[in-house]
Amino acid sequence: KRGNLTVFENVNLDVGKGENLVLLGPSGGGKSTLLRCINRLVKATSGTINVFGTELIAAPFRTVRKSRRDIGMVFQSFNLINRISVLDNVLVGRLGYLSTARSVFGLYHKEDIAEAMHALDRVNLSDFAHQLAMNLSGGQRQRVAIARTLAQRPKLLLADEPVSNLDPLLEREILSLLQDICREDGITSVTSLHDIALAKEFGSRLVGVRNKTVTSIASGEFDHDKLQEIYGE
């Protein structure tokens, strides 16, 4: 709930291994909230959310922290730390694998640094490892955010409007990169998008989010009537 506003009720959604599911719906419809419930950045008030066999709503935080190792997230606004290097931003993705003391002081193992550099190489940014994040373009910053997620070695990737701050050419570049990485690594993904054409191009399954529930859209079903059902008149 947001205050006294119920965002979702009676939602039932299964996401299969290897799916590239895309959430569609109007602004304020709950797409971001649904994603954040999956990794418990937002704690649902009732129901169950099972991720790889772990029920996250009632789980103690230690269990949630361990489960988050397997759940990467790419944010709309990149969520980088501007005044540290690109490499240090990517290393944030390794914090879940460190002891509490090491994570507090940023004492990474050599293996963590190698993992981060490998992730940067996969998004073609290894040459920028020691630059400050604040000096990068929007497209480069989102690729750093993707590398940070890759450094976790996630089994599930959540992407919240990952291209809404980018120009049209970069939109397809970033979504293609995410799609290729998920396919190569066998990562399941759930992505929220506004652009219908991009959703149809990059999603293996589409789900509408509106009126406190979700609606699965069968292949070939996305027509004018379905568009109105999801977005309204």
C-alpha positions as CSV (number, residue, x, y, z in Angstrom):
1,K,0.0,0.0,0.0
2,R,1.0,3.7,-0.5
3,G,-0.6,5.2,2.5
4,N,-4.2,4.1,2.3
5,L,-4.0,3.4,-1.4
6,T,-4.0,-0.3,-2.4
7,V,-1.7,-0.8,-5.3
8,F,-2.4,-4.5,-6.0
9,E,-4.9,-7.1,-5.0
10,N,-5.5,-10.6,-6.2
11,V,-2.4,-10.7,-8.3
12,N,-1.3,-14.2,-9.5
13,L,1.8,-14.3,-11.8
14,D,4.2,-17.1,-12.6
15,V,7.5,-16.4,-14.4
16,G,9.2,-19.5,-15.9
17,K,13.0,-20.1,-16.0
18,G,14.6,-18.4,-19.0
19,E,11.6,-16.1,-19.7
20,N,12.1,-12.5,-20.8
21,L,8.8,-11.1,-19.4
22,V,7.9,-7.5,-20.1
23,L,5.5,-5.5,-18.0
24,L,3.3,-2.9,-19.8
25,G,0.9,-0.4,-18.3
26,P,0.2,3.3,-17.6
27,S,2.4,5.4,-15.4
28,G,1.5,4.9,-11.8
29,G,-0.1,1.5,-12.5
30,G,2.3,-0.3,-10.3
31,K,5.0,-1.8,-12.6
32,S,7.9,-0.5,-10.5
33,T,6.2,-1.5,-7.2
34,L,5.7,-5.0,-8.5
35,L,9.4,-5.3,-9.4
36,R,10.4,-3.9,-6.1
37,C,8.2,-6.4,-4.3
38,I,10.0,-9.3,-6.0
39,N,13.3,-8.4,-4.4
40,R,11.6,-6.9,-1.3
41,L,12.8,-3.4,-1.8
42,V,9.1,-2.9,-1.1
43,K,7.6,-5.4,1.4
44,A,4.1,-6.6,0.3
45,T,1.5,-6.4,3.0
46,S,0.0,-9.9,2.2
47,G,0.3,-12.9,-0.1
48,T,3.5,-14.8,-1.0
49,I,6.4,-14.1,-3.4
50,N,8.5,-17.2,-4.1
51,V,11.9,-16.7,-5.8
52,F,13.9,-19.9,-6.4
53,G,12.0,-21.6,-3.6
54,T,12.4,-18.9,-1.0
55,E,9.3,-17.1,0.2
56,L,10.5,-13.5,0.6
57,I,7.6,-11.6,2.2
58,A,7.9,-13.4,5.6
59,A,11.6,-14.2,5.3
60,P,14.0,-12.7,7.9
61,F,16.4,-10.1,6.4
62,R,19.4,-12.4,6.5
63,T,17.5,-14.7,4.1
64,V,16.4,-11.8,2.0
65,R,20.0,-10.6,1.8
66,K,21.2,-14.0,0.7
67,S,18.4,-14.3,-1.9
68,R,19.3,-10.9,-3.4
69,R,22.6,-12.3,-4.6
70,D,20.6,-14.1,-7.2
71,I,18.4,-11.1,-8.1
72,G,20.0,-8.3,-10.1
73,M,18.3,-5.0,-10.7
74,V,18.8,-2.3,-13.3
75,F,17.2,1.0,-12.5
76,Q,15.7,3.8,-14.6
77,S,18.0,6.4,-13.1
78,F,21.1,4.2,-13.2
79,N,21.7,4.6,-9.4
80,L,25.4,5.0,-9.8
81,I,27.7,6.7,-7.2
82,N,28.9,9.6,-9.3
83,R,32.1,10.5,-7.5
84,I,33.7,7.1,-7.5
85,S,35.2,5.1,-10.4
86,V,33.3,3.0,-12.8
87,L,35.1,-0.1,-11.4
88,D,34.1,0.8,-7.9
89,N,30.5,1.2,-9.0
90,V,30.5,-2.3,-10.5
91,L,32.2,-3.8,-7.4
92,V,29.0,-2.8,-5.5
93,G,27.5,-5.8,-7.2
94,R,29.9,-8.0,-5.2
95,L,28.9,-6.7,-1.7
96,G,26.4,-9.5,-1.1
97,Y,29.3,-12.0,-1.3
98,L,31.5,-10.2,1.4
99,S,31.4,-10.6,5.1
100,T,29.9,-7.6,7.0
101,A,33.3,-6.2,7.9
102,R,34.7,-6.5,4.4
103,S,31.5,-4.9,2.9
104,V,31.7,-2.0,5.4
105,F,35.3,-1.1,4.4
106,G,35.1,-2.2,0.8
107,L,37.7,-4.9,1.2
108,Y,37.2,-6.8,-2.0
109,H,38.9,-10.0,-2.9
110,K,41.0,-10.3,-6.1
111,E,38.3,-12.6,-7.5
112,D,35.7,-9.8,-7.0
113,I,37.8,-7.3,-8.9
114,A,38.4,-9.9,-11.7
115,E,34.6,-10.5,-11.8
116,A,33.9,-6.8,-12.0
117,M,36.4,-6.3,-14.8
118,H,34.9,-9.2,-16.7
119,A,31.5,-7.6,-16.4
120,L,32.8,-4.3,-17.7
121,D,34.4,-6.2,-20.7
122,R,31.0,-7.7,-21.5
123,V,29.4,-4.3,-21.8
124,N,32.5,-2.9,-23.7
125,L,33.6,-0.5,-21.0
126,S,36.8,-2.1,-19.6
127,D,38.8,0.9,-20.9
128,F,36.7,3.2,-18.7
129,A,37.2,1.3,-15.4
130,H,39.1,4.1,-13.7
131,Q,37.1,7.0,-14.9
132,L,34.6,8.7,-12.6
133,A,31.0,7.6,-13.2
134,M,29.9,11.3,-13.4
135,N,31.9,11.8,-16.6
136,L,30.1,9.2,-18.7
137,S,27.2,9.6,-21.1
138,G,23.7,8.3,-20.3
139,G,24.2,5.1,-22.4
140,Q,27.6,4.4,-20.8
141,R,26.1,4.9,-17.3
142,Q,23.4,2.4,-18.0
143,R,25.9,-0.1,-19.3
144,V,27.9,0.4,-16.0
145,A,24.6,-0.3,-14.1
146,I,24.2,-3.5,-16.2
147,A,27.8,-4.5,-15.5
148,R,27.2,-4.0,-11.7
149,T,24.3,-6.4,-12.0
150,L,26.3,-8.9,-14.0
151,A,29.0,-8.9,-11.3
152,Q,26.4,-10.5,-9.0
153,R,26.1,-13.4,-11.4
154,P,22.3,-13.2,-11.0
155,K,19.8,-15.9,-11.9
156,L,17.0,-13.3,-12.2
157,L,17.3,-9.8,-13.6
158,L,14.7,-7.1,-12.9
159,A,14.9,-4.0,-15.1
160,D,12.7,-1.0,-14.2
161,E,12.2,1.2,-17.3
162,P,15.9,0.7,-18.1
163,V,15.8,2.8,-21.3
164,S,13.4,5.6,-20.5
165,N,16.2,8.2,-20.1
166,L,18.0,7.3,-23.3
167,D,17.5,8.3,-27.0
168,P,15.8,5.9,-29.4
169,L,19.1,4.5,-30.9
170,L,20.4,3.8,-27.4
171,E,17.1,2.2,-26.3
172,R,17.6,-0.7,-28.7
173,E,21.3,-1.0,-28.0
174,I,20.7,-1.4,-24.3
175,L,17.7,-3.7,-24.7
176,S,19.7,-5.9,-27.2
177,L,22.6,-6.0,-24.8
178,L,20.3,-7.1,-21.9
179,Q,18.6,-9.7,-24.2
180,D,21.9,-11.2,-25.4
181,I,23.3,-11.4,-21.9
182,C,20.2,-13.1,-20.5
183,R,20.2,-15.6,-23.3
184,E,23.9,-16.4,-23.0
185,D,23.8,-16.8,-19.2
186,G,20.4,-18.4,-18.9
187,I,19.1,-15.5,-16.8
188,T,15.3,-15.0,-16.3
189,S,14.3,-11.4,-16.7
190,V,11.3,-9.2,-15.8
191,T,11.4,-5.7,-17.5
192,S,9.0,-2.8,-17.3
193,L,8.7,-0.7,-20.4
194,H,6.5,2.1,-21.7
195,D,7.2,1.6,-25.4
196,I,4.9,-1.0,-26.9
197,A,7.0,-1.6,-30.0
198,L,10.1,-2.3,-27.9
199,A,8.0,-4.6,-25.6
200,K,6.9,-6.6,-28.6
201,E,10.4,-6.8,-30.0
202,F,12.3,-7.7,-26.9
203,G,9.8,-9.6,-24.7
204,S,9.1,-13.3,-24.9
205,R,5.9,-12.7,-23.0
206,L,3.9,-9.5,-22.3
207,V,1.9,-8.8,-19.1
208,G,-0.3,-5.8,-18.6
209,V,-0.4,-4.0,-15.2
210,R,-3.5,-2.0,-14.5
211,N,-6.4,-1.6,-12.1
212,K,-4.6,-3.4,-9.2
213,T,-4.0,-6.6,-11.2
214,V,-2.0,-8.2,-14.0
215,T,-3.2,-9.5,-17.3
216,S,-1.2,-12.0,-19.4
217,I,-1.1,-11.2,-23.1
218,A,-1.0,-14.2,-25.4
219,S,1.1,-14.2,-28.5
220,G,-0.6,-12.3,-31.4
221,E,-3.3,-11.0,-28.9
222,F,-1.9,-7.5,-28.7
223,D,-4.4,-5.5,-30.7
224,H,-6.3,-2.2,-30.3
225,D,-8.8,-3.7,-27.9
226,K,-6.1,-5.2,-25.7
227,L,-4.2,-1.8,-25.8
228,Q,-7.3,-0.1,-24.5
229,E,-7.8,-2.7,-21.8
230,I,-4.3,-2.1,-20.5
231,Y,-3.9,1.7,-21.0
232,G,-7.6,2.8,-20.9
233,E,-9.4,4.9,-23.4
